[in-house]
């Protein structure tokens, strides 16, 4: 038979176990740490003083992580491949103005600080560093001419992103974000990257 002392110990242990189970359940429900893939469509362009460049439709794909500090704040770093660039008519010797398309691809690493206005919606703000992995220029001759311009572009880009994330479910979300580059893309001239993006992601 259990004496009063043993019964008291078992009661305390049971209460402790119940509390631990409730705490674990709450942590799982809030998903303190999540990660997963994301993919999106981008409208990329150049901007800067005196720059009159057109944009183009591109894409991005990568992975993200998110750590929730509490119900309101989290941090979400990403690693994303992003096809970027723009197009405009540029003067070419003996050919006049020629439509030129720039394809400059990056591995981007944004680190977004997220503030949850409501459980399903966050405002996202943070810096982004990009590593140039591909730089080519295509001039609209007949036939078209494409050349490598990696030596004319900077190897690192830096920008600031601002956007929104809406959680469709606990696992699926959509994002809208604009990232404004703050340093020049090319070693000469002052065009900077601009990227408006819509993405969808899945949390594990």
C-alpha positions in Angstrom: 0.0 0.0 0.0 1.1 3.5 -0.7 1.7 5.6 2.3 0.9 9.3 2.4 4.5 10.3 1.7 4.7 8.2 -1.5 1.3 9.3 -2.6 2.4 13.0 -2.3 5.6 12.3 -4.3 3.6 10.6 -7.1 1.1 13.4 -7.1 3.9 16.0 -7.6 5.6 13.9 -10.3 2.3 13.5 -12.1 1.7 17.3 -12.0 5.2 18.0 -13.2 4.8 15.5 -16.1 1.5 17.1 -17.1 3.1 20.6 -17.0 6.0 19.4 -19.2 3.6 17.8 -21.7 1.5 21.0 -21.8 4.7 23.1 -22.3 5.9 20.8 -25.1 2.5 20.9 -26.8 2.5 24.7 -26.7 6.0 24.9 -28.1 5.0 22.5 -31.0 1.8 24.5 -31.6 3.8 27.8 -31.9 6.5 26.1 -34.0 9.3 28.1 -32.4 11.8 27.0 -35.1 10.7 26.3 -38.7 12.4 25.9 -42.0 11.5 25.0 -45.6 11.6 25.8 -49.3 10.3 28.9 -51.1 9.9 29.9 -54.7 8.7 33.0 -56.4 8.3 35.4 -59.3 10.3 38.6 -59.4 10.1 41.9 -61.4 13.7 43.0 -61.5 15.1 46.3 -62.7 17.8 48.9 -62.3 17.4 52.2 -60.5 19.5 55.3 -59.8 20.0 58.9 -60.6 19.5 59.4 -64.3 18.9 55.7 -64.9 16.0 54.9 -67.3 16.1 51.2 -67.4 13.2 48.8 -68.1 12.5 45.7 -66.0 12.0 42.1 -66.7 10.2 39.1 -65.2 12.5 36.7 -63.4 12.4 34.0 -60.7 13.9 33.0 -57.3 14.1 29.7 -55.4 15.7 28.8 -52.1 15.3 27.9 -48.5 14.5 29.8 -45.3 14.6 29.4 -41.5 12.5 31.2 -38.9 13.0 31.4 -35.2 10.2 32.8 -33.1 11.4 34.8 -30.1 7.8 35.2 -28.9 4.3 35.7 -30.4 5.3 39.0 -32.0 8.9 38.8 -33.1 11.0 36.4 -35.1 14.1 36.4 -37.3 14.1 34.6 -40.7 17.4 34.2 -42.7 17.2 32.9 -46.3 19.5 31.5 -48.9 18.0 32.1 -52.4 19.1 31.9 -56.0 17.7 34.9 -57.8 17.8 35.7 -61.5 18.0 39.5 -61.7 18.8 42.3 -64.1 17.1 44.7 -66.4 16.9 46.1 -69.9 17.2 49.4 -71.7 18.2 51.0 -75.0 21.9 51.9 -75.0 23.9 53.7 -77.7 26.2 51.4 -79.7 28.8 52.7 -82.1 27.6 52.6 -85.7 24.3 51.0 -84.6 22.4 53.7 -82.8 20.4 52.7 -79.8 20.2 49.0 -79.2 17.9 47.2 -76.8 20.2 45.5 -74.3 19.2 42.9 -71.7 21.3 42.3 -68.6 21.0 39.0 -66.8 22.8 39.1 -63.5 22.2 36.2 -61.1 22.9 36.2 -57.4 22.9 33.9 -54.4 21.1 36.2 -52.0 21.1 36.0 -48.2 18.4 38.2 -46.7 18.0 38.3 -42.9 14.4 39.5 -42.2 13.2 40.7 -38.9 9.5 39.9 -38.6 6.8 41.6 -36.5 3.5 39.8 -36.3 0.7 42.3 -36.5 -1.7 39.4 -36.1 -0.9 35.7 -35.9 -1.4 35.3 -39.6 0.4 38.5 -40.9 3.9 39.8 -40.3 5.8 42.9 -41.5 9.3 41.9 -42.6 12.3 44.2 -42.7 16.0 43.4 -43.0 19.3 43.6 -44.9 20.3 41.4 -47.8 23.8 40.5 -49.2 24.1 39.1 -52.7 26.9 37.2 -54.3 27.2 37.6 -58.1 27.5 34.3 -59.9 26.6 35.1 -63.5 26.6 38.3 -65.5 25.8 38.5 -69.2 24.6 41.1 -71.6 22.5 40.4 -74.7 22.2 43.0 -77.4 19.2 42.9 -79.8 21.0 42.7 -83.1 20.1 40.2 -85.8 21.3 37.7 -84.8 21.4 38.6 -81.1 24.8 38.9 -79.4 25.5 37.7 -75.9 28.7 38.5 -74.0 30.0 37.8 -70.5 30.4 41.0 -68.4 31.4 39.4 -65.1 34.5 41.6 -65.1 32.4 44.7 -65.4 30.1 43.9 -62.5 30.7 43.9 -58.8 31.0 40.6 -57.1 28.9 41.6 -54.1 25.6 43.4 -53.8 23.8 44.8 -50.8 20.3 45.9 -50.3 17.4 46.4 -47.8 14.1 44.5 -48.1 10.6 45.4 -46.8 7.5 43.3 -47.2 4.7 41.2 -45.8 4.1 37.6 -45.1 0.7 36.1 -44.8 0.2 32.6 -43.3 -2.5 30.8 -45.3 -2.2 27.9 -42.9 0.3 27.0 -40.2 2.5 25.5 -42.9 1.9 27.5 -46.1 2.6 31.2 -46.6 2.8 33.8 -49.3 5.1 36.8 -49.3 5.4 40.1 -51.0 8.6 42.0 -50.8 10.6 44.8 -52.4 14.4 44.8 -52.1 16.2 48.0 -53.0 19.9 47.8 -53.7 22.1 50.4 -52.2 25.4 49.9 -54.0 26.2 50.1 -57.7 25.8 46.9 -59.8 28.6 47.8 -62.2 32.1 49.0 -61.6 31.3 52.0 -63.8 28.0 53.9 -63.7 25.4 54.1 -61.0 22.6 51.6 -61.7 21.5 49.7 -58.6 19.3 46.6 -58.3 15.6 46.7 -57.6 13.5 43.6 -57.0 9.8 43.3 -56.4 8.9 39.7 -55.6 6.0 37.4 -54.8 6.8 34.1 -53.3 5.2 31.0 -51.7 6.8 28.8 -49.1 6.2 25.8 -46.9 7.2 25.4 -43.3 8.4 22.1 -41.7 
